[in-house]
């Protein structure tokens, strides 16, 4: 009998259903989503792309990701912080990315805010991982119904407020929760997905940045 939120792949493995067995989406689900990230450049990339995803599907962003990386200097925030009005116009003319002026300007702004955070805290990773929710703050059982019912969390709301205080933009609670899921701060592979155990193991081995 089929279980809500789960799907069986051609390889016989049961996974979260949201990838729909589309090859590129399935690869992202298996190899990347939820696996813990501590690299500052990748963290910056993830939170920026989640901001670009607002109002769109993640699959759209995923399929444009290499274009985004080329357009935004590999998401090296030290380089992006130097972008000028000329770069904004260049990006608005780039058909390979999402051409939304507000989101483009936000990425440049957030690059400058990221520099400030690194200067203060040592790394983006140390700042973000300091918000990791305690086990008792997480659902006791993570099935599909539970996951659908929490597009945000108390932690994502807290991070969003703190980022906004620091001048970051396009970092609402829903965007931040999607970022938390993607970078492995939480493990939201639903129970029954074969990746859930692998991700939990990786999180268990992770040396949290200080």
C-alpha positions as CSV (number, residue, x, y, z in Angstrom):
1,X,0.0,0.0,0.0
2,X,1.3,3.5,-0.9
3,X,2.2,5.8,1.9
4,X,1.5,9.5,1.6
5,X,4.6,11.5,0.8
6,X,6.7,8.5,-0.3
7,X,7.5,7.1,-3.8
8,X,9.4,4.1,-5.0
9,X,12.0,4.6,-7.6
10,X,13.1,2.4,-10.5
11,X,15.9,1.2,-8.2
12,X,13.3,-0.1,-5.7
13,X,14.3,2.5,-3.1
14,X,11.6,4.4,-1.2
15,X,12.1,8.2,-1.1
16,X,10.3,11.4,-0.3
17,X,7.8,11.9,-3.1
18,X,8.5,15.5,-4.0
19,X,11.2,14.8,-6.5
20,X,8.7,12.9,-8.7
21,X,11.4,10.6,-10.0
22,X,12.7,13.4,-12.3
23,X,16.4,12.5,-12.7
24,X,17.9,15.8,-11.8
25,X,15.5,16.4,-8.9
26,X,16.0,12.8,-7.7
27,X,19.8,13.3,-7.7
28,X,19.4,16.5,-5.7
29,X,17.2,14.7,-3.2
30,X,19.6,11.8,-2.8
31,X,22.9,13.5,-2.8
32,X,22.4,17.0,-1.5
33,X,19.1,18.0,0.2
34,X,19.4,17.8,4.0
35,X,23.1,16.7,4.0
36,X,24.9,19.1,6.4
37,X,26.8,22.0,4.9
38,X,29.4,24.1,6.8
39,X,31.1,25.8,3.8
40,X,30.4,29.6,3.9
41,X,30.2,29.9,0.1
42,X,27.7,27.0,-0.3
43,X,25.7,28.4,2.6
44,X,25.5,31.8,1.0
45,X,24.5,30.2,-2.3
46,X,21.8,28.2,-0.7
47,X,20.2,31.1,1.2
48,X,20.3,33.3,-1.9
49,X,18.8,30.7,-4.2
50,X,16.0,30.0,-1.6
51,X,15.3,33.8,-1.9
52,X,15.2,33.6,-5.7
53,X,12.8,30.6,-5.4
54,X,10.2,32.6,-3.6
55,X,7.0,32.5,-5.7
56,X,8.6,29.9,-8.0
57,X,9.2,26.1,-7.9
58,X,12.5,24.9,-6.5
59,X,12.9,22.7,-9.7
60,X,13.0,25.9,-11.7
61,X,15.9,27.3,-9.6
62,X,17.7,23.9,-9.5
63,X,17.8,23.7,-13.3
64,X,19.1,27.3,-13.5
65,X,21.7,26.8,-10.7
66,X,24.8,26.6,-12.9
67,X,23.7,29.8,-14.7
68,X,23.2,31.5,-11.3
69,X,26.7,30.3,-10.3
70,X,28.2,31.7,-13.4
71,X,26.3,35.0,-13.1
72,X,27.1,35.5,-9.4
73,X,30.8,34.7,-9.3
74,X,30.2,31.2,-7.8
75,X,28.4,32.9,-4.9
76,X,31.7,34.2,-3.5
77,X,30.2,37.0,-1.4
78,X,33.4,38.9,-1.2
79,X,33.2,39.3,-5.0
80,X,29.5,39.9,-5.1
81,X,29.8,42.7,-2.6
82,X,31.8,44.6,-5.2
83,X,29.0,44.4,-7.8
84,X,27.9,47.7,-9.2
85,X,24.9,49.1,-11.1
86,X,26.6,47.9,-14.3
87,X,26.5,44.3,-12.8
88,X,22.8,44.7,-11.9
89,X,22.0,45.7,-15.5
90,X,24.1,42.7,-16.8
91,X,22.2,40.3,-14.5
92,X,18.8,41.8,-15.6
93,X,19.8,40.9,-19.2
94,X,20.8,37.3,-18.3
95,X,18.1,35.0,-19.6
96,X,19.7,32.0,-17.8
97,X,18.7,33.3,-14.3
98,X,15.6,34.7,-12.7
99,X,15.6,38.4,-13.7
100,X,14.0,40.0,-10.7
101,X,15.6,43.3,-9.8
102,X,14.6,43.1,-6.2
103,X,16.2,39.7,-5.7
104,X,19.3,40.6,-7.6
105,X,19.8,43.7,-5.5
106,X,19.1,41.7,-2.4
107,X,21.8,39.2,-3.3
108,X,24.4,42.0,-3.5
109,X,23.1,43.6,-0.3
110,X,23.2,40.2,1.5
111,X,26.8,39.7,0.3
112,X,27.8,42.8,2.1
113,X,25.9,41.7,5.2
114,X,27.6,38.3,5.0
115,X,31.0,40.0,5.1
116,X,30.0,41.8,8.2
117,X,28.8,38.6,9.8
118,X,32.1,36.8,9.0
119,X,34.0,39.8,10.5
120,X,32.0,39.5,13.7
121,X,31.4,35.8,14.1
122,X,34.3,34.2,12.2
123,X,32.1,32.5,9.6
124,X,28.6,32.2,8.3
125,X,28.6,28.6,9.3
126,X,29.3,29.4,13.0
127,X,26.4,31.9,13.0
128,X,23.8,29.7,11.3
129,X,24.6,26.5,13.1
130,X,24.4,28.2,16.5
131,X,20.6,28.2,15.8
132,X,20.3,24.4,15.3
133,X,17.1,23.3,17.1
134,X,17.4,20.9,20.0
135,X,15.9,17.4,19.5
136,X,13.0,18.2,21.8
137,X,12.1,21.1,19.5
138,X,11.6,18.8,16.5
139,X,8.5,16.7,15.7
140,X,8.6,13.3,17.4
141,X,7.4,11.7,14.1
142,X,8.1,13.3,10.7
143,X,5.5,12.0,8.3
144,X,4.2,13.8,5.2
145,X,1.3,15.4,7.1
146,X,3.6,16.8,9.7
147,X,6.0,18.2,7.1
148,X,3.3,19.8,5.1
149,X,2.0,21.5,8.2
150,X,5.2,23.3,9.0
151,X,6.4,25.6,6.2
152,X,8.1,27.6,9.0
153,X,9.3,26.8,12.5
154,X,10.1,28.8,15.6
155,X,13.8,28.6,14.7
156,X,13.3,29.8,11.1
157,X,11.2,32.7,12.5
158,X,14.0,33.5,15.0
159,X,16.7,33.4,12.3
160,X,14.7,35.5,10.0
161,X,14.2,38.2,12.6
162,X,17.9,38.2,13.4
163,X,19.0,38.4,9.8
164,X,16.6,41.2,9.1
165,X,18.0,43.1,12.1
166,X,21.4,42.7,10.4
167,X,20.0,44.2,7.2
168,X,19.5,41.0,5.2
169,X,16.6,40.9,2.7
170,X,14.4,38.2,1.1
171,X,14.9,36.1,4.3
172,X,11.4,35.5,5.5
173,X,10.6,32.6,7.8
174,X,9.5,30.3,5.0
175,X,12.6,31.0,2.9
176,X,14.8,30.4,6.0
177,X,13.1,27.2,6.8
178,X,13.7,25.9,3.3
179,X,17.3,26.9,3.7
180,X,17.5,25.0,7.0
181,X,16.1,21.9,5.3
182,X,18.5,22.3,2.4
183,X,21.7,22.8,4.4
184,X,21.0,20.0,6.9
185,X,20.3,22.0,10.0
186,X,17.2,19.8,10.2
187,X,16.5,16.4,8.6
188,X,13.2,16.6,6.9
189,X,13.4,13.5,4.8
190,X,10.2,11.8,5.9
191,X,10.1,8.6,7.8
192,X,10.3,5.7,5.3
193,X,12.7,7.6,2.9
194,X,15.9,5.7,2.6
195,X,17.9,8.9,2.8
196,X,16.6,9.8,6.3
197,X,19.0,7.4,8.0
198,X,21.9,8.4,5.9
199,X,21.3,12.1,6.6
200,X,20.9,11.5,10.3
201,X,24.2,9.6,10.3
202,X,26.0,12.5,8.5
203,X,24.5,14.9,11.0
204,X,25.7,12.7,13.9
205,X,29.3,12.8,12.6
206,X,29.3,16.5,11.8
207,X,31.7,18.7,13.8
208,X,29.6,21.8,14.4
209,X,31.4,25.0,13.6
210,X,32.2,27.3,16.5
